[in-house]
Amino acid sequence: MIKNIVQLTKPRISIASTLTAALGYIMARGQIDFNILPVLIGGFLLASASAALNQIQERKIDSQVKRTVNRPLPTGKISLNTAMTITVILFLSGFLILFSFYGWLVAGLGILAAVIYNGIYTPLKRISPFAAIPGALVGAIPPLVGWLAAEGRLIDPRIYYVCIFFFIWQIPHFWLLLLLYSEQFKRNNLPSLFDKFSTNQIKRLTYAGILVTAITGMLLPYNLLIKYELVNVLILVMGIFLIVRTSLLFKQKSTKDLKKDYRQRFMDINIFALNVTILLIIANTV
């Protein structure tokens, strides 16, 4: 049962969201203290609830797609009623924790992320190939939640540079998944960029998105006034590495090698975002 609940709540995605909230908190506070725990726990619970609700919303589609057919709801390992109960408990727990410790604004932002993800992005995926763009807003909210939980000022531009980075990163992240699972999108008549563009055009769009992600990430230490040159250099090197590696998208390969390449580029951009987050956390605590 525990394994099925883990699959339902997608903890890896929830942990990534929680880490960016931690970055926002640490940037505002300049240190790690015990007051960070409620924002991490509350944010993680809300992200888990949102992931579970997403699987409830998409259970019929998931049952028809090879990549998702083994999820708990399509297989019947978790009943719909049980999934809904888990989701409600997670939402209420996460909201109450954020509200109790930080007030309406922080808790409301946490709920706003779920509204965008479950109320806008998820249904929009069924009718528009451009759902990833509003969906990417979800990535921009957790750092702001952490920032406000630490009583950071809304007029400080530093937090918005971070939010913009995570917004931009999510778009090519989505499009690489689209390239990786293109046959499944086409087979199940799900709207995608393939309805508007050729594969080569989507690759160019994705590469452009990765370029902007890398450049935005490389500029973050300067926009955030990071004083540690080692951090600045490491992020610069990682950004250049990401740009060079992603250029491999345009080499001619067999279908099997292309899938491997898409998967590797997907890992590359996620590792870049993760490493930038960790380096900025370190730079703001030492």
Secondary structure, 3 states (H helix, E strand, C coil): CHHHHHHHHCHHHHHHHHHHHHHHHHHHHCCCCCCHHHHHHHHHHHHHHHHHHHHHHCHHHHCCCCCCCCCHHHHCCCCHHHHHHHHHHHHHHHHHHHHHHHCHHHHHHHHHHHHHHHHHHHHHCCCCCCCHHHHCHHHHHHHHHHHHHCCCCCCCHHHHHHHHHHHHHHHHHHHHHHHHCHHHHHHCCCCCHHHCCCHHHHHHHHHHHHHHHHHHHHHHHHHCCCCCHHHHHHHHHHHHHHHHHHHHHHCCCCHHHHHHHHHHHHHHHHHHHHHHHHHHHHHCCC
